[in-house]
Amino acid sequence: MIKEKLNLNSNLFLAPLAGVTDIPFRIICGELGAGLCFTEMISAKALYYDDKKTKKLLDTDPRENNTSVQIFGHEPEIIAYATRFLTENYNFKSIDINMGCPAPKIFKNGDGSALMGDLNLAEDVIRACKNNTDLPVSVKFRLGIDENSMNYMQLGQICDRLKLDYITLHARTRKMFYSGEADWSHIKRLVENVDIPVFGNGDCFTKEDIRKNMEYSNCDGVLLARGAMQNPFIFSDDEIKTKEEVIDTIKKHMQLKLEFYEEKRAILEMRKHIQWYLKGFRNSNKVKNKINQLTDLVEIYKILDEFKNE
């Protein structure tokens, strides 16, 4: 089991999220109890061409001890290069291959979920990664491109045959993007038909969602994306936090942002997080709307403190 192999404290992982899973958010989620925290999705081709902006996304911090990286690409030789580069130059816990991203730009280039349309190429990509690292390797994929081509079982069995360390199934098709409901019956089927660990993904927004879906599917763990983005406390033993605890976490998150970004960018990027952190609290909409108009840190903290003491 991957949790034991990597000596992790939890089988709840933070999924890669573009524009969200930077160092500050990974530190927050790691301290709250996430087993693994993924970087933002990394282009293997960008690494091959030495893109500085992409390499910046690979930065980590000593306060992280559970960071993994997810790469995407469809050319085996490029994947092989990126895998060697990451293994030799960084200290990531594992490498995940993205075969589930539904974004039009990614799909059009033949990457992400487009690989589910060519399982022979998908297998070559997986081999290229696995043969060029001694780190644990995993693959994240969807049910298929659409409801008429659901081939997740075949891809899962390829990963099983290649003895990957685990796989993650997002229980939607590419066509669905993030709409409709994730169908966990397919995760249950996959668990029953492969020997390697299976992680579930899709529609886990509360501890109860996690418990219910894990019990139903018998999966080995859960990869949390939107659920963690909207509520990082989902990784902790008690996901229900007081207003005071949430605001203290917002301030800690803001201070971490200020360590890595100049103040204006830190404040702008924290706006979305504050929206998520305060969701559900009484009278929070007024506070969120005010903060969205502010660029002064002192004023933001003043409003948060006033809300905290209401």
Sequence and secondary structure as in RCSB ss.txt:
>XXXX:A:sequence
MIKEKLNLNSNLFLAPLAGVTDIPFRIICGELGAGLCFTEMISAKALYYDDKKTKKLLDTDPRENNTSVQIFGHE
PEIIAYATRFLTENYNFKSIDINMGCPAPKIFKNGDGSALMGDLNLAEDVIRACKNNTDLPVSVKFRLGIDENSM
NYMQLGQICDRLKLDYITLHARTRKMFYSGEADWSHIKRLVENVDIPVFGNGDCFTKEDIRKNMEYSNCDGVLLA
RGAMQNPFIFSDDEIKTKEEVIDTIKKHMQLKLEFYEEKRAILEMRKHIQWYLKGFRNSNKVKNKINQLTDLVEI
YKILDEFKNE
>XXXX:A:secstr
 HHHHTT S SEEE   TTT SHHHHHHHHHHT S EE S EEHHHHHTT HHHHHTT   TT SSEEEEEE S 
HHHHHHHHHHHHHH   S EEEEE    HHHHHTT GGGGGG HHHHHHHHHHHHTT SS EEEEEES SSTT  
 HHHHHHHHHHTT SEEEEESS TTTTT S   THHHHHHHHH SS EEEESS  SHHHHHHHHHHH  SEEEES
HHHHH GGGGSS     HHHHHHHHHHHHHHHHHHS HHHHHHHHHHHHHHHHTTSTTHHHHHHHHTT   HHHH
HHHHHHHHT 
